[in-house]
């Protein structure tokens, strides 16, 4: 590496860290380590298609993914969510959310957060049910991020609906692996249904974010 390349790399990394610091201020349950991994994969992983995110909440993970698209100039993020929250976000849940309790939706907050970071052109919200959205989908996906219904059946339903569209060598990322609240949902699904598949290879873990690569048939 030449001195010029080294200095350029430092400048690029500082830019990424500034984005990480900014996005980390958006309310949500993604750690900055997990967000940086999503941003980096969205920016640099060499596969074809757009990015699909299942479960967007207030836009924290969406911004990390969209920034990766913006930096590389590669596609957009389709943010699929009914924005009504999961059971844990309702009144009395362990992650009770004011917008859900008062308004029944986090969509307005999602739009504000994405817009505040200048990423509106890189995000395409799909408001509704994940499986219904998948039924109308027909393009390749280079990165699928599953962070919606955290039950075992919900995680499996999202995976089965969208996995056929993931490109060869594309990525499938799951959030909340070994999160104590979801051991019988996300964790059990990954351990019993994903980790044992011959067409899936675990390539990276950052905290509770598990990233698999889809192997060519």
C-alpha positions in Angstrom: 0.0 0.0 0.0 1.4 3.4 -1.0 1.3 6.3 1.5 -1.4 8.0 -0.7 -3.6 4.8 -0.5 -3.0 4.6 3.3 -4.1 8.2 3.8 -7.1 7.7 1.6 -8.1 4.7 3.6 -7.9 6.7 6.8 -10.1 9.4 5.3 -12.7 6.8 4.2 -12.7 5.1 7.6 -13.2 8.4 9.4 -16.2 9.1 7.2 -17.7 5.7 8.0 -17.2 6.3 11.8 -18.8 9.7 11.6 -21.9 8.0 10.0 -21.8 5.3 12.6 -21.9 7.9 15.4 -24.7 9.7 13.7 -26.9 6.6 13.1 -26.2 5.3 16.6 -28.3 8.2 17.9 -31.5 6.9 16.2 -33.7 5.0 18.6 -33.5 1.2 18.1 -31.9 -2.0 19.3 -29.0 -2.3 16.9 -25.5 -1.9 18.4 -23.0 0.2 16.6 -20.9 -2.9 15.9 -23.8 -4.5 14.2 -24.6 -1.3 12.3 -21.1 -1.0 11.1 -21.2 -4.6 9.8 -24.4 -3.9 7.9 -23.0 -0.7 6.4 -19.8 -2.5 5.3 -21.6 -5.5 3.8 -24.1 -3.2 2.0 -21.3 -1.1 0.6 -18.7 -3.7 -0.4 -20.1 -7.3 -0.6 -19.9 -8.4 -4.3 -23.3 -9.8 -5.2 -26.1 -8.7 -7.4 -29.4 -7.1 -6.6 -30.9 -4.7 -4.1 -31.2 -4.9 -0.3 -34.4 -6.0 1.5 -34.9 -5.4 5.1 -37.7 -7.1 7.0 -38.5 -5.0 10.1 -37.5 -1.4 10.0 -39.0 0.1 13.2 -37.7 3.7 13.4 -35.0 3.4 10.6 -31.8 2.8 12.5 -30.7 -0.3 10.6 -32.3 1.1 7.4 -29.9 4.1 7.6 -26.8 1.9 8.0 -27.9 -0.2 5.0 -28.8 2.8 2.9 -25.5 4.5 3.6 -23.7 1.5 2.3 -25.8 1.8 -0.9 -25.1 5.5 -1.2 -21.4 5.2 -0.7 -21.0 2.5 -3.3 -23.7 3.9 -5.6 -25.3 0.4 -5.7 -29.1 0.2 -5.5 -31.6 0.9 -2.7 -33.0 -0.6 0.5 -36.5 -1.9 0.4 -37.8 -1.5 4.0 -40.6 -3.9 4.6 -42.6 -3.4 7.7 -46.2 -2.8 8.8 -44.7 -0.3 11.3 -47.3 -1.4 14.0 -44.6 -3.0 16.1 -44.2 -6.5 17.5 -45.8 -7.8 20.8 -42.9 -6.5 22.8 -43.5 -3.0 21.6 -47.1 -2.8 22.7 -48.3 -1.3 26.0 -46.9 -3.3 28.8 -44.3 -5.1 26.6 -40.7 -5.3 27.6 -39.8 -2.8 24.9 -42.9 -0.7 25.1 -42.7 2.0 22.5 -44.4 5.5 22.9 -45.2 5.9 19.2 -46.8 2.4 19.1 -48.9 3.0 22.2 -50.0 6.5 21.3 -50.2 6.4 17.5 -50.1 2.7 16.6 -47.2 3.1 14.2 -43.6 4.2 13.9 -43.8 5.0 10.2 -43.7 8.8 10.7 -40.6 8.5 12.9 -39.0 6.2 10.4 -39.6 8.7 7.5 -38.2 11.6 9.6 -35.0 9.7 10.6 -34.3 8.5 7.1 -34.8 12.0 5.7 -32.8 13.7 8.4 -29.8 11.7 7.3 -30.3 12.5 3.6 -31.0 8.9 2.6 -34.5 9.2 1.3 -33.5 8.5 -2.3 -31.9 5.2 -1.2 -34.9 3.9 0.7 -38.1 2.4 -0.6 -40.6 1.7 2.2 -43.1 -1.2 1.7 -45.8 -0.8 4.3 -47.5 -4.1 4.9 -47.1 -7.8 5.6 -43.7 -9.3 4.7 -45.2 -12.4 3.0 -47.6 -10.4 0.9 -44.7 -8.1 -0.2 -42.6 -11.2 -1.1 -45.5 -12.5 -3.2 -45.2 -9.5 -5.4 -41.4 -9.5 -5.6 -39.5 -10.5 -8.7 -35.9 -9.2 -8.5 -32.6 -10.4 -7.2 -31.6 -9.6 -3.6 -27.9 -9.1 -2.8 -28.5 -8.7 1.0 -31.5 -9.8 3.1 -31.8 -8.5 6.6 -34.4 -10.3 8.8 -35.4 -8.4 11.9 -39.2 -8.6 12.0 -41.4 -11.0 13.9 -39.0 -12.7 16.3 -41.0 -15.8 16.9 -39.8 -19.1 15.5 -42.7 -19.3 13.0 -42.4 -15.6 12.1 -38.7 -15.9 11.4 -39.2 -19.0 9.3 -42.0 -17.4 7.4 -39.9 -14.4 6.5 -36.9 -16.5 5.6 -38.9 -18.9 3.4 -40.7 -16.1 1.6 -37.6 -14.1 0.7 -34.7 -16.6 0.5 -35.5 -17.8 -3.0 -34.8 -14.3 -4.3 -31.3 -14.0 -2.7 -28.5 -14.1 -5.3 -25.9 -16.8 -5.3 -23.2 -15.6 -2.8 -25.7 -13.1 -1.5 -26.1 -12.5 2.2 -28.8 -13.3 4.7 -28.4 -11.5 8.0 -30.4 -12.2 11.2 -30.6 -9.9 14.2 -31.1 -10.9 17.8 -29.4 -14.3 17.8 -28.9 -15.4 21.4 -30.8 -12.4 22.7 -32.4 -13.8 25.9 -35.8 -12.6 24.8 -35.8 -14.6 21.6 -34.0 -17.8 22.4 -37.0 -19.9 21.3 -37.6 -17.8 18.2 -34.7 -16.4 16.2 -32.0 -18.4 18.0 -33.8 -21.7 17.7 -34.6 -21.1 14.0 -31.0 -20.3 13.2 -29.6 -23.3 15.2 -32.1 -25.8 13.8 -33.1 -24.6 10.4 -30.3 -22.3 9.0 -26.9 -23.5 10.4 -27.6 -27.0 9.2 -28.5 -26.1 5.6 -25.9 -27.1 2.9 -26.6 -23.9 0.9 -25.8 -21.6 3.8 -22.4 -20.7 5.2 -21.9 -18.6 8.3 -19.3 -15.9 7.4 -19.5 -13.3 10.2 -21.0 -12.6 13.7 -21.1 -9.3 15.4 -22.9 -9.4 18.8 -26.3 -10.7 17.9 -26.0 -10.2 14.2 -25.4 -13.4 12.3 -24.5 -13.2 8.6 -24.7 -16.1 6.2 -23.7 -16.4 2.6 -26.0 -18.3 0.2 -23.9 -20.8 -1.7 -24.5 -21.5 -5.4 -26.7 -24.5 -6.1 
